[in-house]
């Protein structure tokens, strides 16, 4: 089987099954021949799915070091297929539920400490123990959102809603994930369901209004205000902006500001578009407060080029008008 025919997710799935088989080798109810057969089965699976470290690293595009399928910080390495089977199709014991609840509380604490990857892995362990609790999926969705993985956040929200269709927080977080993916039609539906269940929740109402506004603007200007294939930045007079004495003076002041140095220093460690947009938003806010007239002049040029900029600053640090996902409650 070629590298391209084997998805990385499939490799994680098979690796999890191999972990189960490896544990079975030590079971006392197997004789020597049975244990040898299990070892052969493991070797066959590793060969077929190219799970030896050299081919694994090549398939993942890595060079040297630990291969991606074996990295412990990847939540897919914390999926126990057998535990998942037991918790899904076998009645979950009170002891397992209690242990899972403890893991969920640990995940909540890690979220508050902004250790989002560790929190995600902890929620995954809780799900392995009790895959029937919608709160675990919803909380893990919050961790995925904090890490910028909105596709998986939406998946977890939908899983939570399979177990509890009236889980308002799952609907709200699903709306947030959709809006982050620019899927505002689906976001509107999700927020409407959240409001149906929590009519007084102002955050859901605000988020719904923002997504509806996006859809209205898109319907009024489906082409984005520029012709197909056109470069909207081409109509902006960057030379006049850069050579403007006020701009030079303001840039000098901004670069000498320790707070601005801190913002730019954070840019190197950012790994998703939301973080980049957040840095741009902060720079724009600084520029607007330093010289509103110059800022408005640049904004007008961009709008004339077909790039519509909000004149008011977004009310939250995520760079849009939807509030950031909050750490999950302890309930």
ROKENU-167236 format. One record per residue (C-alpha): residue number from 1; x, z, y. Coordinates in steps of 0.25 Angstrom, whole numbers. Example, Ala and Ser with C-alpha at 12.3 -4.5 7.8 and 13.67 -1.06 7.14 Angstrom:
KOLTI   num       X       Z       Y
KOLTI     1      49      31     -18
KOLTI     2      55      29      -4
***
This chain:
KOLTI   num       X       Z       Y
KOLTI     1       0       0       0
KOLTI     2       6      -4      14
KOLTI     3       8       6      25
KOLTI     4      -3       0      33
KOLTI     5     -13       2      22
KOLTI     6     -11      17      22
KOLTI     7     -17      24      34
KOLTI     8     -10      37      38
KOLTI     9     -23      45      36
KOLTI    10     -24      40      22
KOLTI    11     -10      46      20
KOLTI    12     -14      59      25
KOLTI    13     -26      59      16
KOLTI    14     -17      56       4
KOLTI    15      -7      66       8
KOLTI    16     -18      77       9
KOLTI    17     -22      73      -6
KOLTI    18      -8      74     -10
KOLTI    19      -7      88      -5
KOLTI    20     -19      91     -13
KOLTI    21     -13      85     -26
KOLTI    22       0      93     -23
KOLTI    23      -7     106     -23
KOLTI    24     -14     102     -36
KOLTI    25       0     101     -43
KOLTI    26       1     116     -43
KOLTI    27     -12     119     -48
KOLTI    28     -11     127     -62
KOLTI    29     -22     119     -68
KOLTI    30     -14     106     -69
KOLTI    31      -4     104     -80
KOLTI    32      10      97     -78
KOLTI    33       4      83     -81
KOLTI    34      -7      85     -71
KOLTI    35       3      90     -60
KOLTI    36      12      78     -63
KOLTI    37       0      68     -62
KOLTI    38      -3      74     -48
KOLTI    39      11      72     -44
KOLTI    40      11      58     -48
KOLTI    41      -2      56     -40
KOLTI    42       4      62     -28
KOLTI    43      16      52     -29
KOLTI    44       7      41     -31
KOLTI    45      -1      44     -19
KOLTI    46      11      46     -10
KOLTI    47      16      32     -15
KOLTI    48       3      25     -13
KOLTI    49       1      31       1
KOLTI    50      15      30       5
KOLTI    51      16      45       8
KOLTI    52      31      47       5
KOLTI    53      38      51      18
KOLTI    54      46      38      21
KOLTI    55      34      28      20
KOLTI    56      25      38      27
KOLTI    57      34      39      39
KOLTI    58      35      24      39
KOLTI    59      20      22      39
KOLTI    60      18      32      50
KOLTI    61      29      26      58
KOLTI    62      38      38      58
KOLTI    63      53      39      56
KOLTI    64      58      51      49
KOLTI    65      53      65      49
KOLTI    66      40      69      43
KOLTI    67      30      58      41
KOLTI    68      17      59      48
KOLTI    69       9      61      35
KOLTI    70      16      74      33
KOLTI    71      16      79      47
KOLTI    72      10      93      47
KOLTI    73       4      92      61
KOLTI    74      -5      80      57
KOLTI    75     -19      86      54
KOLTI    76     -21      77      42
KOLTI    77     -10      84      35
KOLTI    78     -19      97      35
KOLTI    79     -31      90      28
KOLTI    80     -33      96      14
KOLTI    81     -42      86       7
KOLTI    82     -45      96      -4
KOLTI    83     -49     107       6
KOLTI    84     -57      97      14
KOLTI    85     -64      93       1
KOLTI    86     -67     107      -2
KOLTI    87     -72     110      12
KOLTI    88     -81      98      12
KOLTI    89     -87      97      -1
KOLTI    90     -86     112      -6
KOLTI    91     -92     124       0
KOLTI    92     -82     130      10
KOLTI    93     -80     145       6
KOLTI    94     -81     156      17
KOLTI    95     -66     158      15
KOLTI    96     -63     144      18
KOLTI    97     -72     144      30
KOLTI    98     -66     157      36
KOLTI    99     -52     151      34
KOLTI   100     -56     138      41
KOLTI   101     -63     146      52
KOLTI   102     -49     153      54
KOLTI   103     -42     140      55
KOLTI   104     -52     135      65
KOLTI   105     -49     147      74
KOLTI   106     -34     144      73
KOLTI   107     -37     130      77
KOLTI   108     -45     135      89
KOLTI   109     -33     144      93
KOLTI   110     -23     133      92
KOLTI   111     -32     124     100
KOLTI   112     -32     134     111
KOLTI   113     -17     135     110
KOLTI   114     -17     119     112
KOLTI   115     -11     118      98
KOLTI   116     -20     106      95
KOLTI   117     -13     100      83
KOLTI   118     -12     114      76
KOLTI   119     -26     116      79
KOLTI   120     -30     103      73
KOLTI   121     -23     106      60
KOLTI   122     -29     120      60
KOLTI   123     -43     114      61
KOLTI   124     -40     104      50
KOLTI   125     -36     115      41
KOLTI   126     -50     122      44
KOLTI   127     -57     109      41
KOLTI   128     -49     108      28
KOLTI   129     -55     122      24
KOLTI   130     -69     119      29
KOLTI   131     -73     105      33
KOLTI   132     -87     108      35
KOLTI   133     -85     116      48
KOLTI   134     -88     107      60
KOLTI   135     -81     116      70
KOLTI   136     -67     113      63
KOLTI   137     -69      98      65
KOLTI   138     -73     100      80
KOLTI   139     -62     109      83
KOLTI   140     -52      99      77
KOLTI   141     -58      88      85
KOLTI   142     -54      97      97
KOLTI   143     -40      97      92
KOLTI   144     -40      82      90
KOLTI   145     -45      80     104
KOLTI   146     -34      89     110
KOLTI   147     -24      80     102
KOLTI   148     -30      67     107
KOLTI   149     -35      63      94
KOLTI   150     -50      60      98
KOLTI   151     -53      51      86
KOLTI   152     -50      63      76
KOLTI   153     -57      72      86
KOLTI   154     -70      63      85
KOLTI   155     -69      63      70
KOLTI   156     -69      78      69
KOLTI   157     -80      79      79
KOLTI   158     -88      70      70
KOLTI   159     -85      78      58
KOLTI   160     -89      91      64
KOLTI   161    -102      84      68
KOLTI   162    -104      80      53
KOLTI   163    -105      94      50
KOLTI   164    -113      98      62
KOLTI   165    -120      87      70
KOLTI   166    -124      98      80
KOLTI   167    -110     102      84
KOLTI   168    -110     100      99
KOLTI   169     -95     103     101
KOLTI   170     -92      92      90
KOLTI   171    -100      82      98
KOLTI   172     -93      86     111
KOLTI   173     -80      84     105
KOLTI   174     -84      71      99
KOLTI   175     -88      66     113
KOLTI   176     -75      70     119
KOLTI   177     -67      63     108
KOLTI   178     -75      50     110
KOLTI   179     -73      51     125
KOLTI   180     -58      52     123
KOLTI   181     -59      40     114
KOLTI   182     -67      33     125
KOLTI   183     -79      32     116
KOLTI   184     -89      37     127
KOLTI   185    -101      31     120
KOLTI   186     -99      40     108
KOLTI   187     -94      52     117
KOLTI   188    -108      51     124
KOLTI   189    -115      52     111
KOLTI   190    -106      64     107
KOLTI   191    -108      71     120
KOLTI   192    -123      69     120
KOLTI   193    -124      76     106
KOLTI   194    -115      87     111
KOLTI   195    -125      89     123
KOLTI   196    -137      88     114
KOLTI   197    -131     100     107
KOLTI   198    -126     108     119
KOLTI   199    -135     103     131
KOLTI   200    -128     113     140
KOLTI   201    -113     109     138
KOLTI   202    -108     103     151
KOLTI   203     -95      98     145
KOLTI   204    -103      89     135
KOLTI   205    -112      84     147
KOLTI   206     -99      81     156
KOLTI   207     -93      73     144
KOLTI   208    -105      65     141
KOLTI   209    -106      61     156
KOLTI   210     -91      57     156
KOLTI   211     -93      48     144
KOLTI   212    -106      42     149
KOLTI   213     -99      39     162
KOLTI   214     -88      32     154
KOLTI   215     -99      23     147
KOLTI   216    -106      20     160
KOLTI   217     -93      16     167
KOLTI   218     -89       7     155
KOLTI   219    -103       0     155
KOLTI   220    -102      -3     170
KOLTI   221     -87      -8     168
KOLTI   222     -85     -12     154
KOLTI   223     -73     -21     157
KOLTI   224     -66      -9     164
KOLTI   225     -66     -17     177
KOLTI   226     -55     -27     173
KOLTI   227     -55     -40     166
KOLTI   228     -51     -42     152
KOLTI   229     -36     -41     150
KOLTI   230     -34     -37     165
KOLTI   231     -24     -26     169
KOLTI   232     -32     -16     178
KOLTI   233     -19     -10     183
KOLTI   234     -14     -23     188
KOLTI   235     -23     -22     201
KOLTI   236     -17      -9     205
KOLTI   237      -6      -9     216
KOLTI   238       4       0     209
KOLTI   239      15      -4     219
KOLTI   240       7       1     231
KOLTI   241       4      14     224
KOLTI   242      18      16     219
KOLTI   243      24      13     233
KOLTI   244      14      21     241
KOLTI   245      22      32     248
KOLTI   246      11      42     245
KOLTI   247      12      39     231
KOLTI   248      27      41     230
KOLTI   249      26      54     238
KOLTI   250      15      59     229
KOLTI   251      23      55     216
KOLTI   252      35      63     221
KOLTI   253      27      75     224
KOLTI   254      20      74     210
KOLTI   255      33      72     203
KOLTI   256      39      85     209
KOLTI   257      27      93     205
KOLTI   258      30     102     193
KOLTI   259      16     100     188
KOLTI   260      17      85     188
KOLTI   261      30      86     180
KOLTI   262      23      94     170
KOLTI   263      12      84     169
KOLTI   264      22      73     167
KOLTI   265      30      81     157
KOLTI   266      18      83     148
KOLTI   267      16      67     147
KOLTI   268      27      66     137
KOLTI   269      20      74     127
KOLTI   270       7      68     128
KOLTI   271       2      59     116
KOLTI   272     -11      54     120
KOLTI   273     -18      46     131
KOLTI   274     -27      58     135
KOLTI   275     -14      66     139
KOLTI   276      -8      54     146
KOLTI   277     -21      52     154
KOLTI   278     -21      67     157
KOLTI   279      -7      66     163
KOLTI   280     -12      54     172
KOLTI   281     -24      62     176
KOLTI   282     -15      73     181
KOLTI   283      -6      64     189
KOLTI   284     -19      57     195
KOLTI   285     -24      71     199
KOLTI   286     -11      74     205
KOLTI   287     -10      61     213
KOLTI   288     -25      63     217
KOLTI   289     -22      77     223
KOLTI   290      -9      72     230
KOLTI   291     -15      60     237
KOLTI   292     -29      57     234
KOLTI   293     -29      44     243
KOLTI   294     -18      38     235
KOLTI   295     -24      42     222
KOLTI   296     -37      35     226
KOLTI   297     -30      23     231
KOLTI   298     -24      21     217
KOLTI   299     -37      24     210
KOLTI   300     -44      14     218
KOLTI   301     -34       3     214
KOLTI   302     -36       7     200
KOLTI   303     -51       6     201
KOLTI   304     -50      -7     207
KOLTI   305     -42     -12     195
KOLTI   306     -53      -7     186
KOLTI   307     -48       6     182
KOLTI   308     -58      17     186
KOLTI   309     -52      30     189
KOLTI   310     -60      43     191
KOLTI   311     -59      48     205
KOLTI   312     -61      62     201
KOLTI   313     -52      70     192
KOLTI   314     -56      72     177
KOLTI   315     -61      86     176
KOLTI   316     -52      89     163
KOLTI   317     -38      87     158
KOLTI   318     -41      77     148
KOLTI   319     -41      66     158
KOLTI   320     -56      62     157
KOLTI   321     -69      69     160
KOLTI   322     -71      75     147
KOLTI   323     -66      89     145
KOLTI   324     -55      92     135
KOLTI   325     -59      97     121
KOLTI   326     -59     112     122
KOLTI   327     -52     120     111
KOLTI   328     -63     123     100
KOLTI   329     -70     136     101
KOLTI   330     -69     147      90
KOLTI   331     -82     145      85
***
